[in-house]
């Protein structure tokens, strides 16, 4: 499973990216998470539990 964290207003239609990825790499699941830019920065900057 590959999870993407993208900003909703990034201008890129990630549903198209998801469909293209599934055609090229059917053995890898792609999970698209779209939220606001600030939420994505906070999520990426959050320390991972050990």
PyMOL Python script that loads the backbone (N, CA, C, O; Angstrom):
from pymol import cmd

cmd.read_pdbstr("""\
ATOM      1  N   UNK A   1       0.851  -1.179   0.000  1.00  0.00           N
ATOM      2  CA  UNK A   1       0.000   0.000   0.000  1.00  0.00           C
ATOM      3  C   UNK A   1       0.891   1.235   0.000  1.00  0.00           C
ATOM      4  O   UNK A   1       1.814   1.358   0.805  1.00  0.00           O
ATOM      5  N   UNK A   2       0.596   2.136  -0.912  1.00  0.00           N
ATOM      6  CA  UNK A   2       1.304   3.408  -1.008  1.00  0.00           C
ATOM      7  C   UNK A   2       0.302   4.510  -0.698  1.00  0.00           C
ATOM      8  O   UNK A   2      -0.718   4.635  -1.376  1.00  0.00           O
ATOM      9  N   UNK A   3       0.587   5.304   0.318  1.00  0.00           N
ATOM     10  CA  UNK A   3      -0.324   6.370   0.716  1.00  0.00           C
ATOM     11  C   UNK A   3       0.237   7.706   0.260  1.00  0.00           C
ATOM     12  O   UNK A   3       1.400   8.017   0.514  1.00  0.00           O
ATOM     13  N   UNK A   4      -0.600   8.504  -0.420  1.00  0.00           N
ATOM     14  CA  UNK A   4      -0.197   9.836  -0.838  1.00  0.00           C
ATOM     15  C   UNK A   4      -0.905  10.860   0.028  1.00  0.00           C
ATOM     16  O   UNK A   4      -2.074  10.693   0.374  1.00  0.00           O
ATOM     17  N   UNK A   5      -0.201  11.907   0.372  1.00  0.00           N
ATOM     18  CA  UNK A   5      -0.755  13.008   1.156  1.00  0.00           C
ATOM     19  C   UNK A   5      -0.692  14.243   0.274  1.00  0.00           C
ATOM     20  O   UNK A   5       0.383  14.803   0.058  1.00  0.00           O
ATOM     21  N   UNK A   6      -1.827  14.664  -0.231  1.00  0.00           N
ATOM     22  CA  UNK A   6      -1.822  15.788  -1.145  1.00  0.00           C
ATOM     23  C   UNK A   6      -2.780  16.878  -0.691  1.00  0.00           C
ATOM     24  O   UNK A   6      -3.784  16.612  -0.030  1.00  0.00           O
ATOM     25  N   UNK A   7      -2.452  18.100  -1.056  1.00  0.00           N
ATOM     26  CA  UNK A   7      -3.324  19.240  -0.780  1.00  0.00           C
ATOM     27  C   UNK A   7      -4.438  19.252  -1.827  1.00  0.00           C
ATOM     28  O   UNK A   7      -4.177  19.104  -3.021  1.00  0.00           O
ATOM     29  N   UNK A   8      -5.661  19.426  -1.379  1.00  0.00           N
ATOM     30  CA  UNK A   8      -6.812  19.373  -2.268  1.00  0.00           C
ATOM     31  C   UNK A   8      -6.696  20.403  -3.389  1.00  0.00           C
ATOM     32  O   UNK A   8      -7.053  20.111  -4.530  1.00  0.00           O
ATOM     33  N   UNK A   9      -6.214  21.575  -3.091  1.00  0.00           N
ATOM     34  CA  UNK A   9      -6.135  22.643  -4.086  1.00  0.00           C
ATOM     35  C   UNK A   9      -4.793  22.678  -4.811  1.00  0.00           C
ATOM     36  O   UNK A   9      -4.366  23.738  -5.270  1.00  0.00           O
ATOM     37  N   UNK A  10      -4.138  21.553  -4.916  1.00  0.00           N
ATOM     38  CA  UNK A  10      -2.840  21.520  -5.577  1.00  0.00           C
ATOM     39  C   UNK A  10      -2.945  21.694  -7.088  1.00  0.00           C
ATOM     40  O   UNK A  10      -1.939  21.943  -7.751  1.00  0.00           O
ATOM     41  N   UNK A  11      -4.141  21.567  -7.634  1.00  0.00           N
ATOM     42  CA  UNK A  11      -4.325  21.721  -9.077  1.00  0.00           C
ATOM     43  C   UNK A  11      -4.128  20.428  -9.845  1.00  0.00           C
ATOM     44  O   UNK A  11      -4.333  20.401 -11.058  1.00  0.00           O
ATOM     45  N   UNK A  12      -3.736  19.358  -9.174  1.00  0.00           N
ATOM     46  CA  UNK A  12      -3.520  18.070  -9.826  1.00  0.00           C
ATOM     47  C   UNK A  12      -4.698  17.155  -9.491  1.00  0.00           C
ATOM     48  O   UNK A  12      -4.982  16.935  -8.314  1.00  0.00           O
ATOM     49  N   UNK A  13      -5.387  16.617 -10.500  1.00  0.00           N
ATOM     50  CA  UNK A  13      -6.494  15.695 -10.220  1.00  0.00           C
ATOM     51  C   UNK A  13      -5.947  14.323  -9.792  1.00  0.00           C
ATOM     52  O   UNK A  13      -5.643  13.480 -10.636  1.00  0.00           O
ATOM     53  N   UNK A  14      -5.828  14.116  -8.509  1.00  0.00           N
ATOM     54  CA  UNK A  14      -5.193  12.893  -8.024  1.00  0.00           C
ATOM     55  C   UNK A  14      -6.006  11.642  -8.311  1.00  0.00           C
ATOM     56  O   UNK A  14      -5.463  10.538  -8.267  1.00  0.00           O
ATOM     57  N   UNK A  15      -7.288  11.784  -8.603  1.00  0.00           N
ATOM     58  CA  UNK A  15      -8.058  10.600  -9.006  1.00  0.00           C
ATOM     59  C   UNK A  15      -7.523  10.068 -10.337  1.00  0.00           C
ATOM     60  O   UNK A  15      -7.512   8.858 -10.561  1.00  0.00           O
ATOM     61  N   UNK A  16      -7.080  10.972 -11.222  1.00  0.00           N
ATOM     62  CA  UNK A  16      -6.472  10.552 -12.493  1.00  0.00           C
ATOM     63  C   UNK A  16      -5.141   9.853 -12.243  1.00  0.00           C
ATOM     64  O   UNK A  16      -4.830   8.849 -12.883  1.00  0.00           O
ATOM     65  N   UNK A  17      -4.362  10.386 -11.315  1.00  0.00           N
ATOM     66  CA  UNK A  17      -3.069   9.779 -10.965  1.00  0.00           C
ATOM     67  C   UNK A  17      -3.303   8.390 -10.380  1.00  0.00           C
ATOM     68  O   UNK A  17      -2.584   7.444 -10.702  1.00  0.00           O
ATOM     69  N   UNK A  18      -4.312   8.274  -9.519  1.00  0.00           N
ATOM     70  CA  UNK A  18      -4.628   6.979  -8.906  1.00  0.00           C
ATOM     71  C   UNK A  18      -5.005   5.943  -9.960  1.00  0.00           C
ATOM     72  O   UNK A  18      -4.543   4.803  -9.898  1.00  0.00           O
ATOM     73  N   UNK A  19      -5.831   6.322 -10.917  1.00  0.00           N
ATOM     74  CA  UNK A  19      -6.255   5.392 -11.970  1.00  0.00           C
ATOM     75  C   UNK A  19      -5.080   4.983 -12.851  1.00  0.00           C
ATOM     76  O   UNK A  19      -4.952   3.812 -13.209  1.00  0.00           O
ATOM     77  N   UNK A  20      -4.226   5.934 -13.200  1.00  0.00           N
ATOM     78  CA  UNK A  20      -3.057   5.619 -14.026  1.00  0.00           C
ATOM     79  C   UNK A  20      -2.101   4.700 -13.281  1.00  0.00           C
ATOM     80  O   UNK A  20      -1.531   3.779 -13.866  1.00  0.00           O
ATOM     81  N   UNK A  21      -1.928   4.953 -11.989  1.00  0.00           N
ATOM     82  CA  UNK A  21      -1.041   4.122 -11.173  1.00  0.00           C
ATOM     83  C   UNK A  21      -1.557   2.689 -11.103  1.00  0.00           C
ATOM     84  O   UNK A  21      -0.780   1.738 -11.191  1.00  0.00           O
ATOM     85  N   UNK A  22      -2.868   2.540 -10.943  1.00  0.00           N
ATOM     86  CA  UNK A  22      -3.443   1.194 -10.864  1.00  0.00           C
ATOM     87  C   UNK A  22      -3.260   0.429 -12.169  1.00  0.00           C
ATOM     88  O   UNK A  22      -3.090  -0.790 -12.151  1.00  0.00           O
ATOM     89  N   UNK A  23      -3.293   1.128 -13.295  1.00  0.00           N
ATOM     90  CA  UNK A  23      -3.071   0.467 -14.589  1.00  0.00           C
ATOM     91  C   UNK A  23      -1.623   0.013 -14.733  1.00  0.00           C
ATOM     92  O   UNK A  23      -1.358  -1.083 -15.227  1.00  0.00           O
ATOM     93  N   UNK A  24      -0.684   0.859 -14.299  1.00  0.00           N
ATOM     94  CA  UNK A  24       0.741   0.544 -14.447  1.00  0.00           C
ATOM     95  C   UNK A  24       1.248  -0.433 -13.396  1.00  0.00           C
ATOM     96  O   UNK A  24       2.097  -1.278 -13.681  1.00  0.00           O
ATOM     97  N   UNK A  25       0.721  -0.312 -12.170  1.00  0.00           N
ATOM     98  CA  UNK A  25       1.219  -1.118 -11.045  1.00  0.00           C
ATOM     99  C   UNK A  25       0.040  -1.718 -10.298  1.00  0.00           C
ATOM    100  O   UNK A  25      -0.269  -1.315  -9.176  1.00  0.00           O
ATOM    101  N   UNK A  26      -0.611  -2.678 -10.925  1.00  0.00           N
ATOM    102  CA  UNK A  26      -1.815  -3.257 -10.333  1.00  0.00           C
ATOM    103  C   UNK A  26      -1.537  -4.005  -9.031  1.00  0.00           C
ATOM    104  O   UNK A  26      -2.462  -4.273  -8.264  1.00  0.00           O
ATOM    105  N   UNK A  27      -0.274  -4.343  -8.774  1.00  0.00           N
ATOM    106  CA  UNK A  27       0.081  -5.063  -7.552  1.00  0.00           C
ATOM    107  C   UNK A  27       0.311  -4.134  -6.354  1.00  0.00           C
ATOM    108  O   UNK A  27       0.516  -4.609  -5.237  1.00  0.00           O
ATOM    109  N   UNK A  28       0.278  -2.818  -6.579  1.00  0.00           N
ATOM    110  CA  UNK A  28       0.497  -1.842  -5.501  1.00  0.00           C
ATOM    111  C   UNK A  28      -0.768  -1.012  -5.333  1.00  0.00           C
ATOM    112  O   UNK A  28      -1.206  -0.331  -6.261  1.00  0.00           O
ATOM    113  N   UNK A  29      -1.352  -1.077  -4.134  1.00  0.00           N
ATOM    114  CA  UNK A  29      -2.533  -0.264  -3.857  1.00  0.00           C
ATOM    115  C   UNK A  29      -2.122   1.177  -3.590  1.00  0.00           C
ATOM    116  O   UNK A  29      -1.102   1.434  -2.951  1.00  0.00           O
ATOM    117  N   UNK A  30      -2.911   2.099  -4.077  1.00  0.00           N
ATOM    118  CA  UNK A  30      -2.626   3.517  -3.878  1.00  0.00           C
ATOM    119  C   UNK A  30      -3.773   4.129  -3.096  1.00  0.00           C
ATOM    120  O   UNK A  30      -4.928   4.051  -3.514  1.00  0.00           O
ATOM    121  N   UNK A  31      -3.455   4.737  -1.963  1.00  0.00           N
ATOM    122  CA  UNK A  31      -4.455   5.397  -1.135  1.00  0.00           C
ATOM    123  C   UNK A  31      -4.199   6.892  -1.186  1.00  0.00           C
ATOM    124  O   UNK A  31      -3.137   7.359  -0.775  1.00  0.00           O
ATOM    125  N   UNK A  32      -5.173   7.645  -1.690  1.00  0.00           N
ATOM    126  CA  UNK A  32      -5.037   9.088  -1.844  1.00  0.00           C
ATOM    127  C   UNK A  32      -5.754   9.781  -0.693  1.00  0.00           C
ATOM    128  O   UNK A  32      -6.943   9.555  -0.468  1.00  0.00           O
ATOM    129  N   UNK A  33      -5.030  10.624   0.031  1.00  0.00           N
ATOM    130  CA  UNK A  33      -5.610  11.423   1.112  1.00  0.00           C
ATOM    131  C   UNK A  33      -5.477  12.889   0.747  1.00  0.00           C
ATOM    132  O   UNK A  33      -4.369  13.418   0.662  1.00  0.00           O
ATOM    133  N   UNK A  34      -6.606  13.543   0.533  1.00  0.00           N
ATOM    134  CA  UNK A  34      -6.581  14.961   0.205  1.00  0.00           C
ATOM    135  C   UNK A  34      -7.146  15.801   1.333  1.00  0.00           C
ATOM    136  O   UNK A  34      -8.261  15.558   1.794  1.00  0.00           O
ATOM    137  N   UNK A  35      -6.398  16.766   1.769  1.00  0.00           N
ATOM    138  CA  UNK A  35      -6.816  17.685   2.829  1.00  0.00           C
ATOM    139  C   UNK A  35      -6.251  19.061   2.501  1.00  0.00           C
ATOM    140  O   UNK A  35      -5.629  19.257   1.458  1.00  0.00           O
ATOM    141  N   UNK A  36      -6.471  19.991   3.387  1.00  0.00           N
ATOM    142  CA  UNK A  36      -5.895  21.322   3.220  1.00  0.00           C
ATOM    143  C   UNK A  36      -4.385  21.294   3.385  1.00  0.00           C
ATOM    144  O   UNK A  36      -3.841  20.386   4.013  1.00  0.00           O
ATOM    145  N   UNK A  37      -3.713  22.281   2.825  1.00  0.00           N
ATOM    146  CA  UNK A  37      -2.247  22.330   2.839  1.00  0.00           C
ATOM    147  C   UNK A  37      -1.677  22.318   4.250  1.00  0.00           C
ATOM    148  O   UNK A  37      -0.714  21.600   4.520  1.00  0.00           O
ATOM    149  N   UNK A  38      -2.249  23.093   5.140  1.00  0.00           N
ATOM    150  CA  UNK A  38      -1.734  23.169   6.517  1.00  0.00           C
ATOM    151  C   UNK A  38      -1.871  21.820   7.214  1.00  0.00           C
ATOM    152  O   UNK A  38      -0.967  21.406   7.939  1.00  0.00           O
ATOM    153  N   UNK A  39      -2.984  21.134   7.003  1.00  0.00           N
ATOM    154  CA  UNK A  39      -3.163  19.815   7.603  1.00  0.00           C
ATOM    155  C   UNK A  39      -2.104  18.839   7.111  1.00  0.00           C
ATOM    156  O   UNK A  39      -1.599  18.033   7.892  1.00  0.00           O
ATOM    157  N   UNK A  40      -1.765  18.900   5.840  1.00  0.00           N
ATOM    158  CA  UNK A  40      -0.766  17.990   5.281  1.00  0.00           C
ATOM    159  C   UNK A  40       0.616  18.281   5.853  1.00  0.00           C
ATOM    160  O   UNK A  40       1.377  17.358   6.144  1.00  0.00           O
ATOM    161  N   UNK A  41       0.942  19.563   6.014  1.00  0.00           N
ATOM    162  CA  UNK A  41       2.240  19.920   6.595  1.00  0.00           C
ATOM    163  C   UNK A  41       2.326  19.405   8.029  1.00  0.00           C
ATOM    164  O   UNK A  41       3.345  18.845   8.433  1.00  0.00           O
ATOM    165  N   UNK A  42       1.269  19.592   8.783  1.00  0.00           N
ATOM    166  CA  UNK A  42       1.260  19.107  10.172  1.00  0.00           C
ATOM    167  C   UNK A  42       1.404  17.595  10.215  1.00  0.00           C
ATOM    168  O   UNK A  42       2.137  17.060  11.046  1.00  0.00           O
ATOM    169  N   UNK A  43       0.701  16.902   9.313  1.00  0.00           N
ATOM    170  CA  UNK A  43       0.762  15.443   9.290  1.00  0.00           C
ATOM    171  C   UNK A  43       2.179  14.954   8.948  1.00  0.00           C
ATOM    172  O   UNK A  43       2.692  14.028   9.577  1.00  0.00           O
ATOM    173  N   UNK A  44       2.788  15.574   7.966  1.00  0.00           N
ATOM    174  CA  UNK A  44       4.136  15.180   7.545  1.00  0.00           C
ATOM    175  C   UNK A  44       5.187  15.518   8.599  1.00  0.00           C
ATOM    176  O   UNK A  44       6.188  14.813   8.725  1.00  0.00           O
ATOM    177  N   UNK A  45       4.966  16.584   9.350  1.00  0.00           N
ATOM    178  CA  UNK A  45       5.939  17.028  10.346  1.00  0.00           C
ATOM    179  C   UNK A  45       5.763  16.326  11.701  1.00  0.00           C
ATOM    180  O   UNK A  45       6.632  16.418  12.568  1.00  0.00           O
ATOM    181  N   UNK A  46       4.656  15.638  11.874  1.00  0.00           N
ATOM    182  CA  UNK A  46       4.374  14.978  13.152  1.00  0.00           C
ATOM    183  C   UNK A  46       5.374  13.844  13.382  1.00  0.00           C
ATOM    184  O   UNK A  46       5.611  13.038  12.483  1.00  0.00           O
ATOM    185  N   UNK A  47       5.954  13.777  14.564  1.00  0.00           N
ATOM    186  CA  UNK A  47       6.919  12.693  14.847  1.00  0.00           C
ATOM    187  C   UNK A  47       6.222  11.337  14.807  1.00  0.00           C
ATOM    188  O   UNK A  47       5.077  11.199  15.239  1.00  0.00           O
ATOM    189  N   UNK A  48       6.921  10.354  14.290  1.00  0.00           N
ATOM    190  CA  UNK A  48       6.390   8.983  14.216  1.00  0.00           C
ATOM    191  C   UNK A  48       6.591   8.308  15.557  1.00  0.00           C
ATOM    192  O   UNK A  48       7.624   8.495  16.200  1.00  0.00           O
ATOM    193  N   UNK A  49       5.585   7.503  15.995  1.00  0.00           N
ATOM    194  CA  UNK A  49       5.756   6.765  17.257  1.00  0.00           C
ATOM    195  C   UNK A  49       6.840   5.706  17.102  1.00  0.00           C
ATOM    196  O   UNK A  49       7.007   5.125  16.029  1.00  0.00           O
ATOM    197  N   UNK A  50       7.554   5.469  18.155  1.00  0.00           N
ATOM    198  CA  UNK A  50       8.633   4.464  18.102  1.00  0.00           C
ATOM    199  C   UNK A  50       8.160   3.105  18.486  1.00  0.00           C
ATOM    200  O   UNK A  50       8.945   2.157  18.491  1.00  0.00           O
TER     201      UNK A  50
END
""", "prot")
cmd.dss("prot")
cmd.show_as("cartoon", "prot")
cmd.util.cbc("prot")
cmd.orient("prot")
